[in-house]
Structures are given as C-alpha cells and as structure tokens.
Amino acid sequence: MIRFLTLHNFKCFNDAELSLKNLTLVTGKNAAGKSTVLQSLLLLKQSYEMRYLQDGQLCFSEQLVDLEDYASTYSNEPDVEDGAFYIVVEDEDDGRWAFTVDEGETGGKIVACHSEQSKPLAECPLFDESMLYLNAERLGPRTNHVRKTKRSRLESRVGDIHGDGAVSLFYDSIDKPLPVEGMRHVRGGNDLAGQINAWMNEILGQETILSADADPSTIYLKYGLMNGEGVEMRVSPTNTAFGHSYVFPIVVAVMTAPAGSLILLENPEAHLHPAAQVKMGCFLSLAAANGIQLLVETHSDHLLNGIRLSVCHKTEWGVGVLSPGLTNVYYFEEDEGQAFRHRYREIEINEDGKLSDWPKDFMDAWENALIKLNM
C-alpha cells in the first residue's frame, strides 16, 4: 500500500506531505485542491502505463488525467528556492519513488523527468494492474453495454474512468468466487455476482435483482424489483434511478479487488439519498478493514458519518469494523490571502467515532443552517 505522498511546486501546493491510510478522505470546498492530490497519482499512473515513465518522461494529457502541459501543472507561485516540481510516493515496505521535473523544462504534453527509486517501478503499488480510478462522472442508465473483451493500457478491470466495463465484469463474475472473504455479505450467496447484488441492495435499501445476458458484442443488463408479494417484476435499466448506475461500478470495483490493491474514487455519494451515502461510507470502511486501499474525494458529511459509525462499531449490519488507525481525513482550503496557494490539515477519527479537529467550513453547512433557522 501507499503510505506517503509528497508534492512540491505541484499545481496549488508548494509543499504537501500526506499520510495515506487504508481509507483516506480528501474534503474541502470546491477548487480547494482535493482533485490535485488524485491527479498527482494519475499523472504517474498514466505515464507508466503509456511506457513514458520507464523512459524518464511524464505524459500530462491522456485518458486518466488531462493536465494539459508542464506549464499548467507547475505551481503559479512556486518555491523561489527551487525551480522544480516533484512527486514522491512511498509504500509501507520502505519503497520510495521520486519523480522530478527540473527548472527550465519547457511546456508540452510530454516532458523529461528524473527519477530516484529504491525499488523497480513495477513494485510500486500505484503501478500494479489492480489499481483503478473512477471519475465523478460515471455512466447513467443504459440497457445495452459494449462487451469488453480486452482492455487498453489505460483501462482498469472496470473499463475506462467512467466504469464502462463494469457490466462486462459483472457478467463475467457469475459463478466466480469472492476475492476477499471478509467482504462477504450474509445474503449474497457463494458467487461474486450474488455478492455484488447483495451489496447494491444493502447500500440502496432496495430489493433489486441484477442479471445480465450477452451476445459476442453486447451485454444486456436487467433489473428485477420485488413487489410486496415477493414476485420479481422486470424493469428496464433506463427506467431506474441514476443512483443505481452510479453505485454499480463502485461496488463492482471493490468486490473484484484483491487485498492490497489501490482504488481512487471521486464523489461516491453522487446521486445517492443521504441514507445510502451513510451505507456507502460503511461499505468502503469494510473494504479498507479487509486490506483494500481507498483514496476518496468527497463533499458528503453522510459518507464521513458512515465511516465514523464503522470505527465505533455501530454499523447497521454489525460488520465493517474499521480500526481508527486505518483511516483519516484531509481538509483542504485556500490559504488566506494567497489565491494560488492552498493548505490542508489532517483530521483523525477516534475510536469513539469523534473527530480530532473540526475546522471552520468543514462539513458544517447543516449545523449552520439549523442555527439560522432557530434565530
């Protein structure tokens, strides 16, 4: 697993040293620098997968992340003592990979970089084939999905960054075993597809039966809803909520992940009712407790509360207990009076589910609104 990430003169950060846990949330207002953290890792990942990093180069504009060019990535107000930017990744076993673009490097999509490695690139968890990233913009309801028989260099097991291969992976998971036994749902049966169904229902609070048929080029996703008499009623995917299609690739990604793998998620709360957002937080906590590393960008206090419930052993289904040492939160904000410089602070979740710090504007909109209503 990745345990430390260091950024220097990278976009809005002059210096950032982040400790990454099994489950790390990055939060803050819009344009506070949250996405920059994920983008730093995606820049390295796509440069590696496109075979540039191995040749001492970085690729700024591709399918995983588009940072345009070097000039757009280098800090607007860099550290005057050092005209370079660098990204350093460290794992839990003393592996360290540092990538530096020196001062004077001209703009362009591809630029030269210098690397210092304590281990081969292939041993960095970021470059493992199990690593995946899901963008905030995922696929809406669709009846037909292109059947994924092979992946491009920048696609993960769930396809592109929008999860366009999740349905194919679900179809291929029928009758396959669960990769991580600790992720087993008591109502999910023995096969992976049944477990995906069970966790979809758990998060969404709805009895839905997902199934799929296929021909050589197309996967046909089917939804079945249980009526009050226990009879399955067929419903077209295009007549179901966006929440289903937005949750689906996340559940598939997590349930097919081997222990030790890395998942980057943007806004897993999108299109979800607050109760489902809490359940999503509990679900991600269970994955983290079972050795799957997650770096999650979110605006949801409900998602955070689901994690807090997991830490203090109060999840509704009685599982998903997460040690407080395995999770943390980073709150990002613009440095006062510095338009292009951002700061951050680490917030710990204690064993009773309480937070070690509560900065101004951190997940407090609900409380502030109640105060105004009661004035």
TIKE-941275 format. One line per 8 residues: number of its first residue (from 0); their letters; for each residue x, y, z of C-alpha. Coordinates in pm, whole numbers, plus 50000, padded with zeros to 5 digits. Example, Ala and Ser with C-alpha at 12.3 -4.5 7.8 and 13.67 -1.06 7.14 Angstrom:
<atoms>
0	AS	51230,49550,50780 ~ 51367,49894,50714 .
</atoms>
This chain:
<atoms>
0	MIRFLTLH	50000,50000,50000 ~ 50098,50363,49950 ~ 50166,50522,50288 ~ 50305,50866,50200 ~ 50260,51113,49915 ~ 50474,51425,49884 ~ 50407,51713,49642 ~ 50636,52008,49579 .
8	NFKCFNDA	50555,52302,49349 ~ 50275,52090,49202 ~ 49974,52298,49095 ~ 49832,52468,49407 ~ 50074,52309,49655 ~ 50418,52441,49731 ~ 50469,52159,49975 ~ 50231,51884,50084 .
16	ELSLKNLT	50320,51571,50278 ~ 50021,51342,50311 ~ 49994,51024,50514 ~ 49767,50779,50333 ~ 49578,50514,50530 ~ 49371,50218,50417 ~ 49087,50469,50378 ~ 49173,50837,50329 .
24	LVTGKNAA	48911,51102,50257 ~ 49003,51432,50092 ~ 48747,51705,50154 ~ 48708,52080,50126 ~ 48531,52348,49927 ~ 48527,52349,49550 ~ 48866,52434,49398 ~ 49040,52372,49732 .
32	GKSTVLQS	49296,52130,49589 ~ 49129,51793,49651 ~ 49148,51675,49291 ~ 49513,51779,49271 ~ 49601,51503,49516 ~ 49439,51237,49298 ~ 49576,51395,48980 ~ 49934,51368,49102 .
40	LLLLKQSY	49896,50991,49127 ~ 49706,50964,48800 ~ 49980,51159,48622 ~ 50233,50898,48729 ~ 49999,50607,48657 ~ 49920,50712,48301 ~ 50286,50795,48231 ~ 50378,50445,48345 .
48	EMRYLQDG	50102,50266,48152 ~ 50188,50458,47833 ~ 50554,50349,47878 ~ 50680,50706,47918 ~ 50784,50690,48280 ~ 51015,50396,48210 ~ 51198,50620,47961 ~ 51228,50914,48201 .
56	QLCFSEQL	50926,51110,48078 ~ 50590,51232,48208 ~ 50276,51240,47997 ~ 50046,51524,48106 ~ 49748,51473,47879 ~ 49583,51135,47836 ~ 49268,50941,47929 ~ 49330,50910,48303 .
64	VDLEDYAS	49400,51278,48360 ~ 49440,51583,48139 ~ 49669,51843,48298 ~ 49732,51998,47954 ~ 50108,52050,47979 ~ 50400,52124,48206 ~ 50324,52497,48223 ~ 49972,52429,48353 .
72	TYSNEPDV	50097,52188,48616 ~ 50390,52382,48761 ~ 50291,52598,49061 ~ 50169,52951,48987 ~ 50363,53069,49290 ~ 50648,52819,49325 ~ 50902,52792,49599 ~ 51158,53051,49491 .
80	EDGAFYIV	51444,52843,49627 ~ 51371,52553,49400 ~ 51253,52577,49040 ~ 51148,52212,49012 ~ 50833,52024,49093 ~ 50839,51670,49222 ~ 50608,51390,49334 ~ 50725,51127,49582 .
88	VEDEDDGR	50539,50802,49653 ~ 50635,50577,49944 ~ 50495,50236,50038 ~ 50476,50051,50370 ~ 50789,49844,50298 ~ 51043,50126,50257 ~ 50980,50157,49885 ~ 51034,50514,49762 .
96	WAFTVDEG	50983,50653,49413 ~ 51062,51021,49347 ~ 50992,51195,49014 ~ 51129,51542,48943 ~ 51089,51784,48652 ~ 51376,52031,48666 ~ 51366,52407,48631 ~ 51375,52528,48275 .
104	ETGGKIVA	51171,52239,48136 ~ 50962,52379,47852 ~ 50591,52322,47809 ~ 50437,52036,47618 ~ 50232,51723,47664 ~ 50540,51507,47727 ~ 50843,51627,47922 ~ 51157,51470,48062 .
112	CHSEQSKP	51173,51382,48431 ~ 51435,51243,48665 ~ 51351,50951,48894 ~ 51507,50814,49210 ~ 51392,50466,49305 ~ 51465,50235,49595 ~ 51276,49959,49412 ~ 51184,49892,49048 .
120	LAECPLFD	50887,50087,48914 ~ 50685,49768,48876 ~ 50693,49715,49253 ~ 50519,50044,49329 ~ 50155,49975,49435 ~ 50041,50262,49211 ~ 50157,50073,48903 ~ 50001,49738,48991 .
128	ESMLYLNA	49741,49619,48741 ~ 49479,49601,49018 ~ 49488,49981,49072 ~ 49186,50165,48934 ~ 49027,50510,48924 ~ 48660,50604,48893 ~ 48576,50957,48789 ~ 48292,51159,48944 .
136	ERLGPRTN	48113,51138,48608 ~ 48001,50778,48571 ~ 47761,50617,48325 ~ 47390,50687,48353 ~ 47119,50420,48300 ~ 47169,50209,47985 ~ 47008,49891,47858 ~ 47292,49780,47631 .
144	HVRKTKRS	47664,49788,47706 ~ 47956,49716,47476 ~ 48107,49384,47579 ~ 48466,49438,47692 ~ 48684,49152,47578 ~ 49019,49333,47616 ~ 49145,49643,47789 ~ 49353,49931,47662 .
152	RLESRVGD	49665,50035,47855 ~ 49475,50299,48048 ~ 49169,50091,48131 ~ 49121,49906,48457 ~ 48914,49597,48528 ~ 48602,49819,48524 ~ 48697,49974,48189 ~ 48755,50346,48147 .
160	IHGDGAVS	48744,50614,48418 ~ 48362,50622,48390 ~ 48326,50249,48456 ~ 48210,50148,48109 ~ 48337,49792,48161 ~ 48169,49727,48496 ~ 47873,49548,48339 ~ 48102,49317,48142 .
168	LFYDSIDK	48296,49241,48457 ~ 47971,49170,48642 ~ 47862,48929,48367 ~ 48199,48754,48379 ~ 48181,48730,48760 ~ 47882,48496,48760 ~ 47977,48175,48945 ~ 48323,48314,49031 .
176	PLPVEGMR	48449,48315,49393 ~ 48485,48623,49612 ~ 48846,48759,49602 ~ 48838,48882,49965 ~ 48643,48661,50202 ~ 48594,48942,50453 ~ 48374,49125,50200 ~ 48111,48851,50207 .
184	HVRGGNDL	47752,48966,50263 ~ 47537,48721,50458 ~ 47261,48735,50195 ~ 47485,48727,49889 ~ 47538,48356,49836 ~ 47862,48200,49722 ~ 47930,48359,49383 ~ 48068,48705,49313 .
192	AGQINAWM	47765,48824,49114 ~ 47535,48738,49404 ~ 47760,48931,49642 ~ 47753,49236,49414 ~ 47373,49216,49413 ~ 47361,49192,49792 ~ 47580,49497,49849 ~ 47388,49701,49589 .
200	NEILGQET	47071,49626,49784 ~ 47237,49699,50117 ~ 47359,50041,50007 ~ 47046,50146,49821 ~ 46798,49995,50068 ~ 46605,49823,49793 ~ 46543,49464,49691 ~ 46674,49463,49335 .
208	ILSADADP	46793,49163,49137 ~ 47060,49241,48879 ~ 47123,48999,48597 ~ 47281,49011,48252 ~ 47267,48836,47918 ~ 47524,48866,47642 ~ 47600,48809,47280 ~ 47952,48838,47133 .
216	STIYLKYG	47943,49220,47125 ~ 47681,49337,47376 ~ 47587,49291,47741 ~ 47219,49336,47827 ~ 47173,49444,48187 ~ 46843,49355,48356 ~ 46677,49481,48673 ~ 46420,49292,48874 .
224	LMNGEGVE	46229,49458,49159 ~ 46048,49256,49425 ~ 45687,49356,49487 ~ 45510,49325,49822 ~ 45417,48962,49750 ~ 45774,48856,49676 ~ 45724,48839,49299 ~ 46001,48970,49076 .
232	MRVSPTNT	45891,49247,48841 ~ 46117,49322,48542 ~ 46219,49685,48498 ~ 46424,49839,48217 ~ 46757,49989,48331 ~ 46651,50314,48161 ~ 46355,50331,48400 ~ 46567,50301,48711 .
240	AFGHSYVF	46734,50573,48913 ~ 47073,50728,48838 ~ 47182,50615,49182 ~ 47183,50252,49070 ~ 47412,50311,48773 ~ 47642,50540,48974 ~ 47680,50293,49262 ~ 47720,49989,49039 .
248	PIVVAVMT	48079,50042,48911 ~ 48194,50129,49265 ~ 48052,49807,49410 ~ 48192,49602,49120 ~ 48535,49768,49157 ~ 48552,49698,49531 ~ 48409,49347,49521 ~ 48652,49237,49248 .
256	APAGSLIL	48955,49399,49415 ~ 49229,49180,49560 ~ 49365,49267,49903 ~ 49640,49527,49884 ~ 49505,49696,49573 ~ 49452,50071,49536 ~ 49126,50239,49434 ~ 49084,50612,49367 .
264	LENPEAHL	48721,50733,49387 ~ 48566,51069,49313 ~ 48237,51154,49482 ~ 48098,50806,49556 ~ 47797,50985,49708 ~ 47678,51120,49371 ~ 47304,51070,49306 ~ 47254,50893,49640 .
272	HPAAQVKM	46998,50959,49913 ~ 47168,51058,50243 ~ 47088,50719,50398 ~ 47257,50546,50104 ~ 47556,50777,50140 ~ 47597,50660,50500 ~ 47581,50298,50381 ~ 47841,50373,50114 .
280	GCFLSLAA	48072,50501,50387 ~ 48021,50177,50581 ~ 48083,49970,50269 ~ 48409,50147,50190 ~ 48512,50105,50554 ~ 48461,49730,50529 ~ 48682,49720,50220 ~ 48952,49920,50399 .
288	ANGIQLLV	48932,49690,50702 ~ 48998,49398,50466 ~ 49315,49541,50315 ~ 49184,49732,50012 ~ 49328,50084,49999 ~ 49093,50368,49904 ~ 49167,50734,49838 ~ 48830,50909,49820 .
296	ETHSDHLL	48739,51264,49723 ~ 48406,51365,49874 ~ 48178,51651,49977 ~ 47948,51428,50182 ~ 47917,51452,50559 ~ 47690,51145,50536 ~ 47968,50939,50379 ~ 48203,51056,50654 .
304	NGIRLSVC	47946,50961,50917 ~ 47923,50611,50772 ~ 48297,50576,50827 ~ 48267,50716,51179 ~ 47997,50459,51256 ~ 48224,50183,51128 ~ 48509,50297,51351 ~ 48292,50296,51665 .
312	HKTEWGVG	48126,49960,51583 ~ 47779,50099,51512 ~ 47705,49995,51155 ~ 47351,49874,51095 ~ 47456,49531,50972 ~ 47705,49470,51250 ~ 48013,49433,51032 ~ 48261,49673,50879 .
320	VLSPGLTN	48452,49750,51196 ~ 48746,49968,51099 ~ 49038,50045,51326 ~ 49078,50422,51378 ~ 49445,50384,51279 ~ 49341,50273,50931 ~ 49151,50586,50831 ~ 49200,50963,50820 .
328	VYYFEEDE	49057,51278,50665 ~ 49230,51572,50497 ~ 49057,51907,50482 ~ 49184,52140,50207 ~ 49129,52513,50185 ~ 49271,52817,50012 ~ 49544,52985,50210 ~ 49403,53315,50330 .
336	GQAFRHRY	49517,53596,50104 ~ 49705,53357,49871 ~ 49494,53292,49560 ~ 49718,53019,49422 ~ 49836,52858,49745 ~ 49635,52603,49935 ~ 49679,52450,50277 ~ 49548,52139,50443 .
344	REIEINED	49512,51973,50779 ~ 49481,51610,50880 ~ 49182,51506,51089 ~ 49182,51177,51275 ~ 48876,50968,51360 ~ 48896,50849,51719 ~ 48779,50508,51840 ~ 48451,50663,51962 .
352	GKLSDWPK	48386,50800,51612 ~ 48465,51158,51706 ~ 48695,51380,51502 ~ 49021,51519,51633 ~ 48954,51859,51476 ~ 48662,52046,51323 ~ 48788,52338,51110 ~ 48565,52623,51004 .
360	DFMDAWEN	48356,52529,50696 ~ 48432,52158,50740 ~ 48108,51960,50697 ~ 47915,52221,50899 ~ 47661,52355,50647 ~ 47377,52157,50809 ~ 47451,52287,51159 ~ 47492,52644,51032 .
368	ALIKLNM	47157,52626,50852 ~ 46984,52498,51169 ~ 47133,52783,51373 ~ 46995,53037,51125 ~ 46653,52868,51122 ~ 46634,52886,51501 ~ 46744,53250,51527 .
</atoms>
